[in-house]
Amino acid sequence: MPDHETALITGASRGIGRAIALRLAERYEIIAAARSEAELDELAAEIGERGGRCTTVTLDVANPRMVAEALADVDADVLVNNAGVGVLKPLLELTAEEWHTMVDVNFNALFHVTRAVLPGMVRRGRGHVVVIGSIAGRSAFVGGTCYAATKHAVMGFAESLMLEVRDAGVKVSVVSPGSVRTNFSPEFAGKDWALAPEDVADAVLHVLDTPPAVLIHRLEVRTLTVPKKR
């Protein structure tokens, strides 16, 4: 693993983000960002035990000033925008606080974090921005008025950004999983038929592991084992 190859991952302390950090640590030096310092320390220790290297950044990606200060000196070859939250219930049951939290973390944070890291990639003429989207980014469902809307916004953000920076040598990709067994989705926790976080991590590595002139811009990952309806 070259010393200069680094991957910054947001929401790295648990779930999909943690799995991505562990997987990419086989090839990259990891910069793990999340709100939980204790969980980040556990992740860094595990990566170290496996022979990798990981530095941690305790960070609320929805706080623009905190992001700007924490990432001011970070040079990353790879950025994985993974942090996300979901409150899945009908609009009339959503509070304003729940709505704004999802918009801030799922969408506004893409600007804060990417804006902090992207200039270095453009300056060096190389880099890869990966956004963890969702199948909800091209569909709708009951209870998704805000969550699905943020994921639709992710798709527009990522494709527009790709068009803006590809001539600078920077790649932009979206990995959109279906149902994943994480605490993020309590309804799927413990259900063996759903994707494992490691499946999504493998997809991220696949997107990154392309020749310099090749870009996988959108990758959708589904399970084949959805229970049959009775």
Legacy VTK file of the C-alpha trace (Angstrom):
# vtk DataFile Version 3.0
C-alpha trace
ASCII
DATASET POLYDATA
POINTS 230 float
0.000 0.000 0.000
1.687 3.241 -1.116
2.091 5.752 1.669
0.331 8.491 -0.269
-2.810 6.502 -1.078
-5.447 7.615 1.414
-9.195 7.102 1.672
-11.419 9.377 3.744
-14.671 7.718 4.799
-17.529 9.495 6.553
-19.890 7.644 8.851
-17.061 5.152 9.331
-17.788 4.105 12.908
-20.501 1.547 12.172
-22.522 -0.303 9.560
-21.664 0.191 5.906
-19.038 2.842 6.630
-17.161 0.584 9.020
-17.223 -2.275 6.533
-15.896 0.024 3.816
-13.085 1.232 6.058
-12.025 -2.315 6.902
-12.160 -3.392 3.271
-10.291 -0.410 1.865
-7.664 -0.628 4.618
-6.205 -3.532 2.661
-5.080 -1.019 0.005
-5.354 2.461 1.475
-4.403 4.389 4.561
-7.758 5.171 6.130
-9.001 8.472 7.494
-12.147 7.527 9.388
-14.652 10.263 10.246
-17.740 9.960 12.439
-19.317 11.447 15.555
-18.433 8.614 17.952
-14.837 8.866 19.128
-15.024 5.570 21.017
-16.281 3.615 18.009
-13.678 5.237 15.777
-10.958 4.188 18.205
-12.230 0.604 18.055
-12.161 0.707 14.263
-8.633 2.115 14.180
-7.455 -0.580 16.577
-8.947 -3.338 14.419
-7.385 -1.931 11.265
-4.058 -1.739 13.071
-4.336 -5.353 14.187
-4.848 -6.321 10.548
-1.690 -4.509 9.532
-3.309 -1.367 8.165
-3.202 2.251 9.187
-6.067 4.440 10.290
-6.334 7.948 11.641
-9.612 9.185 13.078
-11.533 12.450 12.874
-14.393 13.050 15.294
-16.771 15.025 13.155
-20.392 16.000 12.612
-20.638 16.210 8.827
-23.754 18.377 9.100
-21.715 21.158 10.760
-20.036 23.158 7.968
-17.583 24.993 10.215
-16.501 21.784 11.941
-16.014 20.075 8.585
-13.971 22.943 7.166
-11.703 23.039 10.208
-11.289 19.274 10.588
-10.561 18.578 6.925
-8.566 21.684 6.047
-5.262 19.785 5.924
-6.591 16.459 4.626
-5.333 15.245 1.257
-7.352 12.216 0.186
-7.025 10.178 -2.983
-10.452 8.669 -2.299
-13.464 10.210 -0.570
-16.361 7.954 0.390
-19.373 10.050 1.361
-21.190 7.428 3.395
-22.724 9.218 6.383
-26.505 9.089 6.370
-29.617 8.915 8.507
-33.126 7.748 7.815
-36.437 8.308 9.539
-38.897 6.350 7.447
-42.459 7.441 8.110
-45.198 9.383 6.325
-44.879 13.126 5.915
-47.646 13.907 8.392
-45.751 11.974 11.060
-42.375 13.623 10.404
-41.213 16.446 12.638
-39.381 19.445 11.250
-36.306 18.374 13.203
-36.331 14.906 11.595
-36.763 16.443 8.149
-33.902 18.899 8.536
-31.594 16.287 10.069
-32.005 14.013 7.050
-31.496 16.871 4.601
-28.436 18.108 6.495
-26.721 14.726 6.861
-27.790 12.984 3.660
-27.468 15.921 1.286
-25.985 19.149 2.653
-23.040 17.248 4.113
-22.109 16.153 0.586
-21.327 19.789 -0.147
-19.455 20.409 3.103
-17.191 17.354 2.904
-16.674 17.226 -0.851
-16.001 20.960 -1.031
-13.266 20.529 1.581
-11.505 17.609 -0.112
-12.117 18.096 -3.837
-9.708 21.030 -4.436
-6.734 18.816 -3.588
-7.888 16.162 -6.044
-8.329 18.706 -8.828
-4.946 20.233 -8.070
-3.227 16.828 -8.284
-5.195 15.808 -11.347
-6.488 12.586 -9.825
-8.927 11.341 -7.204
-12.168 9.483 -6.750
-15.328 10.646 -4.986
-17.726 7.828 -4.101
-21.190 8.529 -2.742
-23.239 5.843 -1.025
-26.685 6.328 -2.466
-29.707 4.047 -2.345
-32.168 2.340 -4.634
-34.516 4.907 -3.074
-32.647 7.421 -5.226
-34.635 6.330 -8.265
-37.846 5.064 -6.677
-40.460 6.047 -4.122
-42.130 4.346 -1.192
-44.544 5.088 1.615
-42.573 6.769 4.378
-39.905 8.071 2.021
-41.011 11.647 1.404
-37.799 12.996 2.887
-35.363 10.074 2.780
-36.086 9.181 -0.854
-35.986 12.860 -1.773
-32.489 13.221 -0.310
-31.309 10.166 -2.223
-32.782 11.511 -5.462
-30.827 14.699 -4.745
-27.679 12.628 -4.254
-28.010 11.301 -7.791
-28.330 14.782 -9.281
-25.409 16.047 -7.223
-23.145 13.165 -8.204
-23.860 13.219 -11.927
-23.448 16.988 -12.151
-20.206 16.816 -10.177
-18.935 14.036 -12.432
-19.465 16.241 -15.468
-17.711 19.152 -13.754
-14.519 17.377 -12.688
-13.893 14.470 -15.057
-11.694 16.606 -17.317
-9.568 17.325 -14.233
-8.908 13.596 -13.819
-11.296 13.154 -10.886
-13.843 10.327 -10.912
-17.278 10.465 -9.276
-19.307 7.333 -8.578
-22.530 6.413 -6.802
-22.979 2.995 -5.185
-26.666 2.364 -4.501
-27.488 -0.642 -2.310
-30.861 -2.145 -1.597
-31.777 -3.531 1.825
-28.747 -3.898 4.100
-28.479 -5.582 7.506
-27.412 -2.634 9.669
-28.698 -0.642 12.628
-29.556 2.077 10.110
-32.445 -0.105 8.936
-33.910 -1.829 12.024
-36.498 -3.594 9.879
-33.685 -5.482 8.124
-31.419 -6.110 11.130
-30.869 -9.810 11.629
-32.596 -10.753 8.380
-30.237 -13.050 6.521
-31.768 -12.351 3.140
-30.658 -8.710 3.102
-27.251 -7.524 1.895
-24.399 -7.529 4.381
-22.425 -4.304 4.864
-19.427 -6.173 3.460
-21.289 -6.643 0.170
-21.523 -2.883 -0.201
-17.856 -2.502 0.747
-16.894 -4.953 -1.990
-18.928 -2.911 -4.473
-17.085 0.262 -3.468
-13.733 -1.444 -3.992
-14.915 -2.679 -7.393
-15.792 0.885 -8.414
-12.388 2.120 -7.262
-10.458 -0.704 -8.890
-10.754 0.499 -12.488
-8.143 1.645 -15.017
-7.412 5.387 -15.053
-9.512 5.998 -18.173
-12.491 3.937 -16.982
-15.314 5.236 -14.772
-18.161 3.285 -13.219
-20.467 6.172 -12.433
-23.504 4.272 -11.093
-23.553 0.848 -9.501
-26.710 -0.684 -8.027
-26.340 -3.610 -5.632
-29.282 -5.851 -4.782
-29.859 -9.119 -2.993
-31.209 -12.117 -4.883
-32.768 -13.600 -1.761
-35.785 -11.416 -1.001
-38.391 -13.562 0.852
-41.280 -14.627 -1.332
-44.615 -13.032 -0.512
-47.257 -15.429 0.742
LINES 1 231
230 0 1 2 3 4 5 6 7 8 9 10 11 12 13 14 15 16 17 18 19 20 21 22 23 24 25 26 27 28 29 30 31 32 33 34 35 36 37 38 39 40 41 42 43 44 45 46 47 48 49 50 51 52 53 54 55 56 57 58 59 60 61 62 63 64 65 66 67 68 69 70 71 72 73 74 75 76 77 78 79 80 81 82 83 84 85 86 87 88 89 90 91 92 93 94 95 96 97 98 99 100 101 102 103 104 105 106 107 108 109 110 111 112 113 114 115 116 117 118 119 120 121 122 123 124 125 126 127 128 129 130 131 132 133 134 135 136 137 138 139 140 141 142 143 144 145 146 147 148 149 150 151 152 153 154 155 156 157 158 159 160 161 162 163 164 165 166 167 168 169 170 171 172 173 174 175 176 177 178 179 180 181 182 183 184 185 186 187 188 189 190 191 192 193 194 195 196 197 198 199 200 201 202 203 204 205 206 207 208 209 210 211 212 213 214 215 216 217 218 219 220 221 222 223 224 225 226 227 228 229
